[in-house]
């Protein structure tokens, strides 16, 4: 049996270990991102330098510059096509030299695993205050297991072509009551995404971590409920998938027969 382990550090930050390769997705390693505050779970404590960081798009809660500077070592930065120029401008040539840009359908190899970019239905720009633009993508990591990290996305027609999978890391919520469903998956759409990709295991991410400062007691159901609600809906939409709702800092090991 071959095993792949995943540790969820809140929001979209996941430590993925597969085939003696370690990958870190969209790291948020601080307790604050602009007007958002970490409301639950420990501040992430990485076990060491990752071999690569997978960055899905330029939005600040995924491409967080302060957190990237906290990542130990000098890992490869696997970024969407167009993002290396943003890295060079904001972080300097030493970071830009580590960038590998991918567009959907393109891939790179990190040690014994293959990292392939897949589509995402999401705005890839930095934000309305910035001219920086890049694609928004997801990733499929192929080693001992086939793992899909979706980044931020809404539903899209090609989603069914991503599977079958051993593990899906699926965004199921957001970071505030005004973050609408357009180009984001809520719990119901995430369950439909899981039906399409046909994963053996699924872990909900992108919920229950960051919340706007000053709103700690408002609409907490939108903060707490997406993960368990996704598990409930997925049991009907994708009954062959085992869903594990992790606490921040908790790990899951998925074994795959040869």
Secondary structure, 3 states (H helix, E strand, C coil): CEEEEEEECCCCCEEEEECCEEEEECCCCCCEECCEEECCCCCCCCCCCCCEEECCCCCCCCCCHHHHHHCCCCCEEEEECCCHHHHHHHHCHHHHCCEEEECCCCEEEECCEEEEEEECECCCCCCCCCCCCCCCEEEEEECCCEEEECCCCECCHHHHHCCCEEEEEEECCCCCCCCCCCCCCCHHHHHHHHHHHCEEEEEEECCCCEEECCCCCCCCHHHHHHHHHHHHHHHHHCCCCEECCCCCCCEEEEEECC
